[in-house]
Amino acid sequence: MNLTTPRVFIAATRQNDGKTTTSLGLLSALLGRFPRVGYIKPVGQRFVEIAEQKIDEDTVLMDAVYKLNCPLVDMSPIAVEPDFTRKYLAETNYDALVRRIQKSFDRVAWEKDFVLCEGSGHAGVGAVFDLSNAQVAKVLGAKVVIVTRGGIGKPVDEVALNQALFEKHGVEIIGVIVNKVLPDKLDYIGEFARKGLKRKGLELLGVLPHMPLLSKPTMASIRDELSADILNGRKRLTNVIEDIVVGAMGANNAVKFFQPGTLVITPGDREDIVLAAAAAHTNPGIALAGLVLTGSLRPGDAVMDIIRKLDFPVLLAADDSYAVASKVHDIIVKTRPDDAEKIALIRDLIAQHVDVAKLLGAL
């Protein structure tokens, strides 16, 4: 396997700590220093099908944003399907999986000056099929950066847990990035996190402020989560949702809750609320994010004509209003290739708050 191309492995202390966000921003910073950068997510758990291949969602994002000129199937060599673990435990094929990862890395690293490797959670994720993040980093011969969530005591405690497993497999951690810190506590958290990590022999590479925009879903992500139909074309699917209103009251009362960026959820036969939303959106001070009609109930022809002319997305979902509201509330927000505002913000965050020179120096 290629052991000469510089590489780094991005891990996290938990899921949704900001590993993909950090990787997205670091790729931008690396491309400012190296002409040709590759990317690989050796083990992926959330995937989409492209040309009959299962490709991790994060791989699709990186390729769409940066056009990395790497084969998609090699950037995402192993997709953990629902029955993957059961099959592995029934008939272990560890050596074959390792060879697949190594060959994919070689192809990704071909004629590249640097490769960013993204893990799939904390150090132990994947241990059940002998490909934990610590084991994969060892296979790749990569040093590790750990992303953790804001605070002092808990992040250091969780980093120490991960550190133990990486060290068990002979993998070096070169630094830690603390994410989602309240902006007015950046210096305070930075000072004490640095002291706490130093006691564990670890460097603090950066402290990233919490940016509410990054944790807010867009209408496109709601559409995908609900497997909803679009009733008026692909209009403004990048609208960011600031608030949610469930239209279970009369239209006169519902409009009191309409604010800029509001997502309105209501049964499709509540034409009074649909019309109220259409009327409210003409007010520049409101500008709704979108509307979800529930229960697979389509409004009548006259209201449908109005819906088709609206310049915000109107979705039709099969679930009832309670189920839709629950799914929207529980959605895991992931950055999407068309989230231009979020991507620009992520690039700026990494550029301003992560010591990339120190990271590269530690390699």
C-alpha positions in Angstrom: 0.0 0.0 0.0 1.1 3.6 -0.7 2.9 4.8 2.5 4.5 8.0 1.1 1.5 10.3 0.3 0.9 12.5 3.4 -2.5 11.7 5.0 -4.6 12.5 8.1 -7.5 10.7 9.6 -10.4 12.7 11.1 -12.3 11.0 13.9 -14.7 12.2 16.6 -15.7 11.5 20.1 -19.3 10.9 19.2 -21.6 11.0 16.2 -22.7 14.5 15.1 -19.8 16.2 16.8 -18.9 17.9 13.5 -16.5 15.5 11.9 -17.9 15.9 8.4 -18.1 19.7 8.8 -14.4 19.8 9.9 -13.4 17.5 7.0 -15.3 19.8 4.5 -13.5 22.9 5.8 -10.1 21.2 6.1 -10.3 20.1 2.4 -10.7 23.7 1.4 -7.7 24.7 3.6 -5.6 21.8 2.2 -6.5 22.7 -1.4 -5.0 26.1 -0.7 -1.7 24.4 0.2 -1.5 21.4 -2.1 -2.4 21.3 -5.8 -4.0 17.9 -5.7 -5.9 16.5 -2.7 -7.7 13.2 -2.3 -10.4 12.1 0.0 -11.6 8.7 1.3 -14.2 7.5 3.8 -13.2 3.9 4.2 -16.2 2.8 6.2 -19.6 4.5 5.6 -22.9 3.9 7.3 -25.2 6.4 5.5 -25.1 5.9 1.7 -26.9 6.5 -1.5 -26.9 4.4 -4.7 -25.0 5.9 -7.7 -24.6 3.8 -10.8 -25.5 0.7 -8.8 -22.8 1.4 -6.3 -23.4 2.3 -2.6 -21.6 5.5 -1.9 -21.4 7.2 1.4 -23.3 10.5 1.7 -20.3 12.4 2.9 -18.2 11.2 0.0 -20.9 12.5 -2.4 -20.8 15.8 -0.6 -17.0 16.2 -0.8 -16.9 15.2 -4.5 -19.7 17.5 -5.4 -18.1 20.5 -3.7 -14.5 20.0 -4.6 -14.4 17.9 -7.8 -11.5 15.8 -6.4 -11.0 13.7 -9.5 -11.1 10.4 -7.5 -13.2 7.4 -8.3 -16.4 7.6 -6.2 -16.3 3.8 -5.5 -12.7 4.1 -4.1 -13.6 7.2 -2.0 -16.2 5.0 -0.3 -15.0 1.4 -0.5 -17.1 -0.2 2.3 -20.8 0.6 2.8 -22.3 -0.9 6.0 -25.6 -2.2 4.8 -28.3 -3.3 7.3 -27.1 -6.9 7.2 -23.4 -6.2 6.9 -22.5 -7.0 10.5 -24.6 -10.2 10.6 -22.9 -11.5 7.4 -19.4 -10.6 8.8 -20.0 -12.4 12.1 -21.3 -15.5 10.3 -18.4 -15.6 7.9 -15.4 -13.4 8.7 -13.8 -11.7 5.7 -11.4 -9.3 7.4 -8.5 -9.8 5.1 -10.6 -9.1 2.0 -12.0 -5.9 3.6 -8.6 -4.6 4.5 -7.3 -5.3 1.0 -10.3 -3.4 -0.4 -9.5 -0.4 1.8 -5.8 -0.4 0.9 -6.4 -0.7 -2.8 -9.0 2.0 -2.7 -6.6 4.3 -0.8 -3.9 3.6 -3.4 -6.2 4.7 -6.2 -7.4 7.8 -4.3 -3.8 8.7 -3.5 -2.6 8.3 -7.1 -0.8 11.4 -8.2 -2.1 13.3 -5.2 -0.1 15.5 -2.8 -2.3 14.8 0.3 -5.2 12.6 1.3 -7.8 13.4 3.9 -9.3 10.3 5.5 -12.7 10.6 7.3 -13.8 8.2 10.0 -17.3 7.2 10.9 -17.7 8.2 14.5 -15.7 7.6 17.7 -12.6 5.3 17.9 -14.6 2.2 18.5 -17.3 2.5 15.8 -16.9 -0.6 13.6 -15.2 -2.8 16.2 -17.9 -5.4 15.9 -16.6 -6.2 12.4 -12.9 -5.6 13.3 -12.8 -2.2 11.4 -13.1 0.3 14.2 -11.8 3.8 13.4 -8.7 3.0 15.4 -8.1 -0.2 13.3 -8.8 1.6 10.0 -6.4 4.4 10.9 -3.8 1.8 11.6 -4.4 0.0 8.3 -4.0 3.4 6.5 -0.9 4.3 8.4 -2.5 7.6 9.3 -2.2 9.9 12.3 -5.4 11.2 13.8 -7.2 14.4 14.6 -10.1 14.1 17.0 -13.2 16.4 16.8 -15.1 16.8 20.0 -18.0 19.0 21.3 -17.6 22.2 23.3 -16.9 22.3 27.0 -14.0 21.5 29.2 -14.4 18.4 31.4 -16.6 16.3 29.2 -14.7 16.7 25.9 -11.3 16.0 27.6 -12.8 12.9 29.3 -14.2 11.6 26.0 -11.0 12.4 24.1 -9.1 10.3 26.7 -11.4 7.4 26.1 -10.8 7.5 22.4 -7.1 8.1 22.9 -6.8 4.8 24.8 -8.2 2.8 21.9 -6.1 4.6 19.2 -2.9 4.0 21.3 -3.8 0.4 21.8 -3.6 0.0 18.0 -0.4 2.1 17.8 -2.1 5.1 16.2 -0.8 8.6 17.1 -3.3 11.4 17.8 -1.7 14.7 16.6 -4.4 17.0 18.0 -7.9 17.9 18.9 -10.5 20.3 17.5 -13.2 21.5 19.9 -16.5 22.2 18.0 -19.8 24.0 18.8 -18.5 26.4 21.5 -20.6 29.4 22.4 -19.0 32.4 20.6 -18.6 34.4 23.8 -16.7 31.5 25.5 -14.2 30.7 22.7 -11.1 32.1 24.6 -12.2 30.7 27.9 -12.9 27.2 26.6 -9.7 27.4 24.5 -7.5 28.2 27.5 -8.8 25.4 29.7 -9.3 22.8 27.0 -5.6 23.4 26.0 -4.5 22.8 29.6 -6.6 19.7 30.0 -5.5 18.2 26.7 -1.8 19.0 27.4 -2.0 16.8 30.5 -3.0 14.0 28.2 -0.1 14.8 25.9 -2.4 16.2 23.2 -2.4 19.5 21.3 -5.4 21.8 20.8 -5.6 22.6 17.1 -8.6 24.8 17.2 -11.9 25.9 18.8 -14.9 26.4 16.5 -17.8 28.6 17.5 -21.3 27.2 17.4 -23.1 28.5 14.3 -26.9 28.0 14.5 -27.2 28.0 10.7 -25.3 24.7 10.5 -27.8 22.9 12.7 -30.9 24.1 10.9 -32.4 21.9 8.2 -33.3 23.1 4.7 -36.5 22.3 2.8 -34.4 19.9 0.6 -33.4 17.8 3.7 -37.0 17.8 4.9 -38.1 16.6 1.5 -35.7 13.7 1.6 -36.4 12.8 5.3 -40.2 12.6 4.5 -39.8 11.1 1.0 -42.3 13.8 0.1 -43.5 14.9 -3.3 -43.0 18.4 -4.5 -46.2 20.1 -5.6 -44.8 23.2 -7.2 -41.4 22.4 -8.7 -38.0 22.6 -7.2 -38.4 26.2 -5.9 -36.1 27.4 -3.1 -35.4 24.0 -1.6 -32.3 25.6 0.0 -34.6 27.7 2.3 -33.4 27.3 5.9 -36.0 26.5 8.5 -36.0 28.8 11.5 -39.2 27.7 13.2 -42.0 25.1 12.8 -45.8 25.7 13.1 -48.2 22.8 13.1 -51.5 24.1 11.6 -53.9 22.3 14.0 -55.9 25.5 14.7 -58.0 27.9 12.7 -56.3 30.0 10.0 -56.8 33.2 11.9 -54.9 31.8 14.9 -52.2 30.0 12.8 -51.1 33.2 11.0 -50.1 34.7 14.4 -47.2 32.2 14.5 -46.0 32.9 10.9 -42.5 34.3 11.0 -39.6 34.6 8.5 -38.2 31.1 7.9 -41.3 29.3 9.3 -42.1 25.8 8.1 -45.9 25.2 8.2 -47.1 21.6 8.7 -50.8 21.0 8.1 -53.2 18.3 6.7 -53.6 18.7 3.0 -57.4 19.3 3.3 -56.9 22.3 5.6 -57.2 24.7 2.6 -57.9 27.6 4.9 -54.4 27.3 6.3 -52.8 26.8 2.9 -54.5 30.0 1.6 -53.4 31.8 4.8 -49.8 30.8 4.2 -50.0 31.9 0.6 -51.4 35.2 1.6 -48.9 35.7 4.4 -46.0 35.0 2.2 -46.7 38.1 0.2 -45.8 40.1 3.3 -42.0 40.8 3.0 -41.7 40.6 6.7 -42.8 37.0 6.8 -41.2 35.0 4.0 -42.1 31.4 5.0 -39.5 28.7 4.4 -42.1 26.2 3.1 -45.3 24.2 3.6 -45.7 20.5 4.2 -49.2 19.0 3.5 -49.7 15.8 5.4 -51.8 12.6 5.1 -51.3 12.4 1.3 -54.3 14.8 1.1 -54.2 17.0 -2.0 -56.1 20.3 -1.9 -58.8 21.0 -4.6 -58.0 22.2 -8.1 -58.4 25.9 -7.3 -56.0 25.7 -4.3 -53.6 23.6 -6.3 -53.4 26.3 -8.9 -52.4 28.8 -6.2 -49.8 26.4 -4.8 -48.1 26.0 -8.2 -47.5 29.7 -8.3 -46.0 30.0 -4.9 -42.3 30.8 -4.8 -41.6 28.6 -1.7 -41.7 24.8 -1.6 -44.9 23.0 -1.0 -44.4 19.3 -0.1 -46.9 16.5 0.1 -46.1 13.8 2.7 -47.8 10.5 3.4 -47.5 10.6 7.2 -50.0 12.4 9.5 -49.1 15.8 11.0 -47.8 14.4 14.3 -45.5 11.9 12.6 -44.2 14.6 10.2 -43.6 17.0 13.0 -41.7 14.3 15.0 -39.5 13.4 12.0 -38.7 17.1 11.3 -37.9 17.6 15.0 -35.5 14.6 15.1 -33.8 15.1 11.8 -30.0 14.8 11.8 -28.9 17.9 9.8 -26.2 17.1 7.3 -24.6 19.7 5.0 -25.7 19.1 1.4 -23.9 20.0 -1.9 -26.4 22.7 -2.7 -26.1 24.4 0.8 -23.8 27.2 -0.6 -24.2 29.5 2.4 -23.4 26.7 4.9 -20.4 25.5 2.9 -19.0 29.1 2.7 -19.4 29.5 6.4 -17.7 26.1 7.1 -14.7 27.1 5.0 -14.4 30.4 6.9 -14.7 28.7 10.3 -11.8 26.3 9.6 -9.6 29.0 8.0 -10.1 31.3 11.0 -10.1 29.0 13.9 -8.0 25.9 13.1 -4.2 26.0 13.1 -3.7 24.0 9.9 0.0 24.8 9.8 0.4 23.1 13.2 -1.7 20.1 12.0 0.5 19.7 8.9 3.7 20.2 11.0 2.7 17.3 13.3 2.5 15.0 10.2 
